[in-house]
Amino acid sequence: MRKVKLANDIHSSALGFGCAPILGAIGSQKARRAFEVAIDCGINHFDLARSYGYGEAERFVGRALKGRRDKMVLTSKFGIAANWKAMLLTPAKPLLRFLKKYRTQAVKTDLNEPPKAMVADRFHDRIPMRGHNMRISLERSLRALRTDYLDYFLVHEPPHTIVEFEELEATAAALKEEGKIRAWGLAYVRSGEHIHEPYLDRFDLLQFDNSPGATGYDAVVANRGPLPNVMFSTIRGGTSDLTPSEKLQKLSIDFPNSVLLCSMFDENHIRENVNAIR
């Protein structure tokens, strides 16, 4: 697997593993098998957040990567966390996954059904953008992941301009000095990029949604094509005229120094995506 250097001499696989569905839509057995296949294929970049898996994905990854931490690049995020409702949901997850699979096979999706993001938001809370909250969130991520440090620590899709940006920046600098993070960054959706314009260039790394054919794609290529980035929604977004492999191939050419994230839990899909990047 080709490696790219994003920041501070951290070398990530050009294809990254998105962990958002783990212990949510994807059960532990399937996730564990996907992890092993991904690592065998040379993937070492794993993308997490406090909210993923309704608060359980980090603990799963910490167990799955035991004894291999020094070979992996771990990202987690601050700003959204699972709430008490998510803990109540835990025992019912296997049944919910079964019902979702059955429902998907049996009937079409109701067009009046609330968007998935809105349903998931009921189990998550926004965390105030303050330095002490940032530090607390990091410590919880480190314990869950069974590690002393994160390679990347990202602010997680803030819906508004970060008023206390200087405070967060100072906290990030202190965390770097303490060896608890190697770099910090911002994860955001491109449709809201304008609200973060004042400080975008003060992060070590930017992570955003991008796929061939998406609105503004050519402008992103022109502005950030040679730069290091991390991109999500690489396959599901954009044009329907390209296959998933073709989308990854195009992104890999247009953004040769970026990590392309995919949430992939089918062994064949993992290998197809790896070959596309190669």
N, C-alpha and C positions, 0 to 999 in steps of 0.2 A: 504494500500500500504506500502510495506517495505521501510524503510528509510536507507540511507547510509550517513556517514559523510565524506565529501570530503576534507575539509580544514577549519581550524579556527572555529571548532564547528558549521559549517553550515550543516544542515541536509536536504538532498534532497530525493525526491522519487526516487526509483531505476529505474523507467521508466520516462524519461524526454520528454518534448513536444518540437519538433523542429518547429520553427516558420518561416522558410525560405519561404514557399509558400504563406504566408498570404498577401493578396492584390497584389499578383502576379498571380500565377495559381489558387489560391483559393480566392473566394469573401468573403466579410465581413459577410454575413448572415451565410454561411456554417462554416466559421472560428469561429464565435461567439458561434454557437451551439456546435462545437467540444470542445471549451474551457470549456463550462459548463459541458459537459459530463466528460471531463478529470478531472476537479476539483472535481466533484462528486465521481469519482473513486479513489481519493486520490493523484493525480498527482499535484506536487507543483513546479517542476523544469521546467522553460521555457527558451529556448535558442534562443537568438536574435543576430542581428548584424545591424550596420548602413545601410548596403546594402540590407537587407531583405525586400521583398515586393517592390523592387525598391525605397527604402527609406521610405516606409510608414508603415512597420510592427510594429515598435516601438510605434508609435502614437496609432495604433489600440490596442496593448496590454496594453498600459497605460490607455486607456479608459475602456477596458474590465476588468481590474483588480482593478478598482477604489474601494476603501474601503476594499481591501483584501491584500494589499501589505505586511503587516506584516506576513502573512501566506505563502508567496510565496518566491521562490528562483529565482532571475533574473540574467541571464548572457547576456552580450552584448560584442561586439568586436570592435576593432580599427584596421584600416588598409585598408579597402575597403569601399567606400561610393558611393551612387547613384549620378550621375552627372545631368547636365541640360537636357540631353536627356530623362532621366527617368521622369522628371517633365512633359515633353511634352507628354509622354506616358500615363499618369494617366487617362485622359478622355476616352481613347480608350480601357482600360483594360477589361471592361465587354464584349465588342464585341470580343476582342481577345480570351477571355476565351471561349466564345460560339463557335467561329470558330475552336479553338483547339479541343474542345469536338466533334464537328461535324466531323472534319477531322480525328480524331482518330478512330471514328466509321466507317467512310466511306472508307478510303484508308489506305494502309500500309505506313509506314514512308519511305520516299525517302532515300536510302542509301547514296546519295550524298549530303544530307542536312547537313549544318554545325552543329557541335555538339551544344547542348543546352548551354553549358557553354560559348562557343564562342559568341553565340548570346547575352546572358545575359551580357557578358563583355563589350559590346558596350554601356551599360547604367551605367557602374560603372568605377570609377577611383581608382587607388592605391594611398594611402596617404603616404607620406614620413615618415619613421620610426624615428621620433624625439619626444622628450618629450613634447614640446609645442603643437604639433599636436595631441598627445595622450590625453592631457588634454582638448583641444578644442572638440575632438570627444566625450569624456566622458560627458562633460557639455551638449552637444547636445542630447546624449542618455538620460541623466537624465531628461531634459526638456520634451522630447518626451514621456518618460515612466512615467512622473509625480511622480518621486520619488527623494529622497535626496541621495540615495546611490545604488550601485550595489553590489550584493553578489559576483559575479565574473566578472572580466574585462579581456578579452582575446585579445592577439595580433592575428590578423585574417589572417592565412595562408600566411605568407610572402614567396615570391618565391625565396628569396636569404637569405644567412646568414645575421643576423641583425648586422650591423657594429656598430651601436650606442647602443648596448645592455645595457651597464652600465648606459647610460643616461635614457633609458626607465625604467630600474630597480630602479633608484633613483626617477624618477617621480612616479612610482607605490608605492614606500615606502612613499612618501609625500602624495599621495592620500589616502593611508590607514590611515596615521596619521590624516588627515583632516576628516576622516569618510566617504569619498565619495565612497570607494570600500572596501570590506572586504578581498578580495584575488585577485590575478592576475594569469594569465596563458597564455598558448600558444595553439592555435588551428592550427593543421597542418595535412597534408596528409602523411601517413607513407612512401610512396615512396620517399618523400623528407626529411625524418627524419635525414639523414646523414648531411645535411647542417646546422642543428641546434644542433648537438651533443655538441659543446663547452659549451652550457648554458642550456641544457634541465633540469638539476637538480636544477636550480636556480629559477624555477617557482613554485608557490604554487600548480598548477594543470596543467595537460596535457589533451588535447582533440584531439582525432584522429579517423580516420576511422578504423573500424574493424568489421569483420563478419566471422562466422565459414566457413572454406574452403578458405579464402582469403590468398594470398601469405604471408608467414611469420606468420600465425596465431599461430602456436604452439610455436614459439619463443616469441611472445608477451605474451602468457599465462605463459611461463616459467619466463620471466623477469618482468612482471607487473601484473600477476594474482591476488596476494593478495593486490595490491596497489590501492588507489583511482584514478579513471580515469573517463573521460567522453568520450563516443564513439558515432560516427555517422556512417551513411551508414551501420547500423546493419542488415537490412533486405535485401536491394537490392544488397549488395555485396556478395562475397563468393560463396559457393556451391549452386547448384540448386537442390541438393538431399534432402534438408531439407525444410520444410514449414516455413513461417515466425515465427509461434509460436515456432517451434522446434529450430530455430536459437536463438530466445530470451531466451528460456529455457537454451540452452547450454551456451550462454554468461553469463547468470545470475549465472550459476554454476561455470564457469571458472573464472569469475571476480565478486566475491560476494560483493565487496566494490565499485563498479562502477555504474555510471548512464548510461543507454542505451537510446539514443535519437531516437525517431521516429517522422516523420512528418505524422500525422494521422488525417484525417478529416472525416472519416466515423465512425459513432457511433459504429457499430458492430466491426470494426477493433480496435477501442480504447479498447473496453471491452475484446476482444480476447488477445490483447497485455498485458493488465493489468493482466489477468488470467495467461498468460504465465510466467510473472515475479513472480507472487505469487507461 
